[in-house]
Structure formats: structure tokens, C-alpha cells
Amino acid sequence: MKARDVMVSPVVTVKPSATVKEVAKLFLERRISAVPVVDEQRKLVGIVSEGDLVHRAEIGTEQRRSWWLVLLAKNQALAADYIKAHGRKVEDVMTRNVVTATPDTPLNEIARLLEKHGVKRVPIVGDGQLVGIVSRANLVQAVATSGSKLEIPVSDATIRDKLLARLNAQRWAHTGLLNATVNDGVVDLWGITGSETERKAIRLAAETVAGVRAVNDHMVVRHMESRV
């Protein structure tokens, strides 16, 4: 299996000019813990996570170093701490050196990257643009629906591509919160839907893709505020 077989696409993203408050609200509304940051050409320029919003001046949690650490710390590091605590824009607090992979990266390599760098997700970049994201949860989903080997037949890949393309074309589908895995013609649907009606429509979309033998629905309905 490769990254393209389990990645979530399209990805919920923000611009560098978005405010910290807007991102915090986005995390709560979408029930996510991080978002990639992209420019106007959808080029990945960073990632912002809950961890980047923990030490904030407005809630009195800015990082406080011991006096001896302050003496040892370089001015650049102290200035960076100040920006992290007081910055108002995503570009002020985001992590710029992002660990990434390509759609053809094997899942065992994705797992190694997650472990080596201590991150929970890896943005997937193809042709210079952000095309998806693979999280720890997506790897667990792949394990839960795999056979004796983490290999996906070409026909299964075709089924998944057709299903995702079909859902991406629907305005009502919150595709950034969904994922699908296919094993031997059996589709497993994961993620969050905005209503029971949306959930039923997604399941129907999967059931009617040519080659699908069965559909397992693991989706959860959580009513979300509509976003313009």
C-alpha cells in the first residue's frame, strides 16, 4: 500500500494570513488538531497544530523559562518564544519545516517518518502542490481493513479513485473529513458527516461504484456549523 491509497483528499487548509483565533475556531468546528498552511498556488508553506496554540499570552500560558535557562538561551530563541505567544497570524506560529511524502511513498515509510520525527500526520505533496494528508488514524484504518498483506489490487485502487472523485464533485460532502479504504472490492468508509442524510448519500455513492462488493460504514454524524 502507498500513501495515495489511504490519504485524505482534499485537505482542510488555511492561508498564512489567517488569524490564530480563526484557526482555533476551525479546530473546534471540524474536530481536527492540525491543518497544513498553503499559499495561493496550494504550495505547502507550513503546518499549524494544537501544539502551536498552547503557549499563548491571551490565556496566560506563554512559555516561562527558568532564570538560568533565560541566561543560557540565545536572544533568537527568546524572540521566537515571544512571537509564538503573541503572534496574531498563522505565519507567526506555524511550523515551517514540514515532514512530507509523495503519493507513491509506501506506508511503511510513512510509519517510519511518523515515528522518527514524532509527528501525528504527514502532508502528501505531488508536483509541488499539497494533494492529501496521511495521519496515524489512516494507517490504523488500513491495518483494520487489510488482508494478510498491506497490498491493494489495481482494481481496488480504481474503485477508491472513482469514489473519491464522485464525492469531491458533490458540494454537500465534507470530503476533508472523510476517508475510504478498499480491500478486495469491499469499501470501508471512515470520518465525520454533517448529517444522517449526508451519511446515507455517501454510503450510496460508494455502493453504486462499479466493482464494489460491499460497504462497511464506520462514519460518525456530528452536526457542524456551515462554512461559507
Secondary structure, 3 states (H helix, E strand, C coil): CEHHHHCECCCCCECCCCEHHHHHHHHHHHCCCEEEEECCCCCEEEEEEHHHHCCCHHHCCCCCCCHHHHHHCCHHHHHHHHHHHHCCEHHHHCECCCCCECCCCEHHHHHHHHHHHCCCEEEEEECCEEEEEEEHHHHHHHHHHCCCCCCCCHHHHHHHHHHHHHHHCCCCCCHHHEEEEEECCEEEEEEEECCHHHHHHHHHHHHCCCCCCEEEECCEECCCCCCC
